[in-house]
């Protein structure tokens, strides 16, 4: 037997065939938020499950907090193969497909449950595949939460926001939303938001509670208005060529794990939205304003013209499908 194995090794050497096991496939997963947020937790859970179930075959390296790539470079890095998985917010996909701008329309979804229903629908799932032609493969939608406005001034009605400068994500819809308020939108990477708020480069922002609390935005903004006026959710994406080239059994297992992680992330997002809101209130470092139905209606009326502006590029059918998801089954 020993002679046989020795002979086999010599034969492999002679034929220049590697007889040692191949290196594991490496997946670098980069994101811009804290590990305590739904997305941060999801990336870490994905790593844990992959390394348990595909031990020796796949390793996952997670880079949170814009450590590896920030908003500006990550999508390009994914195409170049320098990173294999990302989960940018849906707002950041607008430059690859008009349709996905749907998610940024103000007051489209009543709450996260409505977003969840829409994403699970056939139209929602179509959007997951809307970036494939650009080389990106959508794997899942992950929730974060509904956005709240903040500033150092109490924003009760839209007129209070007039003339203020607000940080926005890279999104034409969000740009139009702040213009509709008579405010100035300023596109900045997420990693720059705290500093921009702390030093007055911008006056305000819009964020979900998990991002506000984990990045301490409540320590540099005197007021938050509970508007829940839009959603901040994610698409987990990979490089299409990378994903298709994976061995079938490994790809199938990764997709199975991701489906499990998605359930956990989305469950956590619902709970965390309320928990982080309470932590912000309990910090005593800011004031959370609850608006009356009349005040909320004013925000809605002022921002609604944005829908018309983007109706043709997004598609009326998609807007209607999203609205239908507001109805509880
Ligand atoms: C932002 O830029 O505000 C968010 O997209 C950050 C994130 O990933 O939640």
Boltz pocket constraint, residues with backbone or C-beta under 6 A from the ligand:
constraints:
  - pocket:
      binder: B
      contacts: [[A, 32], [A, 33], [A, 87], [A, 88], [A, 89], [A, 144], [A, 169], [A, 188], [A, 189], [A, 190], [A, 206], [A, 207], [A, 211], [A, 232]]
      max_distance: 6.0
